[in-house]
Amino acid sequence: MKLCRLVVVVLLIAVIAGCTSYTDKNKPFRDAYYAGRYDESITVADGLLEKAGKHDLHLYFLERGKVKLACGDYDGAIKDLQVAEERFGTIEGTISPADFLKGMITSPTRQEYQPPDHEKILINSYLLLAYWMKGDREGAFVERNRIINNLKSYLGKYPDEELKQFDVPFARYLTSILYEMEGLDDDARIEYGAIRRVSPGAAPDAVNMRADEIVLFVEIGMAPLKISQEIKGYLKKHKNMLIGGFMLPGRKEPFIFSIPVGEDFELQDSGKLFAFAYPKYVKQTKAACSARMVVDGMECGTAIPLDNIEGTAIAAFKKELGWILLKSAFRTYLKLRLQGDAGKKGGVGGALVDGLFKGLAAAEKADTRSWQTLPSEVHVFRMECEPGSHEVFVRYFGKDGNLFGESRK
């Protein structure tokens, strides 16, 4: 009976591990969003949310909330983004042992998604925008205060020489504007000064509390996507240590690791080849590379690059890559150990389990989850204007300088 239960569990694991990756599954939703077909994108997102397991649920709330913000559904955006923000604010330390074990034996996608710190700050940034566009000043001020507190906590982890690549100047610019709205010009100057250190030219030269201005944020490109890539390596037992090594694309030296194992862990003298999947970021081609503002029928200037969100995402991923690879190697070790234990039993049951673990290894996919409706970059444009209503839209230009398209007014 015990063997039957084990086979059923492994069969279920094998089915789970062979599922379509997050990046592949989201393509229809993502394509509709970046093509500006927001209603279609929300409809697809609704279906994805209905089918989502708890490990992906709050990431889908993030995705849908971002689309609702883009199409002007500010109440809907606030609701979705708040659901995600509340969960991601408390998730650390709440992963159950069962979920952790599932992630270690099967795939990291069986663990709940945990966003990197810059994504958490961007959640509050888009919440601030949603409140602001809705006309809820108090809600926007609350999010402003959360951004400031989270930035202090987040950036405190990094040495001064690394701050530039991990800062979030888009979030800082939003907080600066709200400081100006409250008349807190000294606080605004501090935040603008921090922006200049990351994005020279993006912040205004001076804070003029009496000026009436239009400020436009323009999203350029799409976030880099994660794909699953297979890595092959070699394992060998030496005394009570399991020694492994593999080569990563673009790396000159092999990645070497060692894991303590018991004397009863058996591995053939010649060692064993193994393979595992790990995530790799792939930058997406930018159809539009710059943007010019048209205000009341007159082209007024070009938006200035403010925040390289793509660069921050890749830098944060590189920081975590060693840990990701070690977990992948340890998961390979667990599978080898369980497979070896099953093989010792012999007979049909042992052969079945051995075959299922081999199938599980072959079907493994890396964790390709990330917030995919984020832009690659955020640019900013600012100009003084007369109080009142103005007709504003954006013209987008490609790398060759040719007009690519226009936004809605």
Number of C-alpha atoms within 10 A of each C-alpha: 5 6 13 10 10 14 16 12 11 20 17 12 19 22 12 18 23 17 13 11 18 21 17 13 12 17 12 13 25 22 14 16 21 15 9 15 15 20 14 15 22 21 12 17 22 16 11 19 18 10 11 14 12 13 15 20 18 25 28 22 22 24 26 28 30 28 26 24 22 15 14 13 16 22 14 17 26 23 15 23 26 19 16 20 20 11 13 21 11 9 13 9 6 8 11 11 9 10 14 16 15 16 18 22 20 27 26 26 22 22 21 22 19 19 15 16 17 20 20 19 24 17 22 24 23 21 28 29 21 27 21 17 15 16 12 13 14 12 16 25 19 14 22 25 14 17 24 16 12 17 19 11 11 17 18 11 10 11 8 9 7 12 15 17 17 21 23 26 25 24 24 23 23 21 26 25 19 20 20 18 14 12 13 14 18 13 15 23 19 12 21 24 17 18 26 16 15 19 18 14 13 23 25 16 11 10 16 11 13 8 12 13 13 15 11 16 17 21 19 21 21 21 24 24 20 22 20 19 14 16 14 13 19 15 22 18 22 14 11 13 16 19 18 22 18 19 15 14 10 6 8 8 9 13 15 13 16 17 14 12 17 10 10 7 14 13 16 9 9 9 15 14 13 18 17 21 22 21 20 21 19 12 16 13 12 15 15 20 17 24 26 19 22 18 18 12 11 10 14 14 14 18 20 21 22 25 26 22 26 21 17 19 22 18 15 15 16 14 10 12 15 12 11 18 17 16 15 22 25 17 21 19 20 15 20 21 16 14 19 18 16 20 18 11 12 13 10 10 16 19 15 17 25 22 13 18 22 15 17 24 22 16 18 22 27 23 23 19 20 22 18 23 20 22 19 23 21 21 20 20 22 19 14 10 13 10 10 6 8 13 10 17 18 21 18 22 18 15 12 9 11 10 14 16 13 15 10 8 10
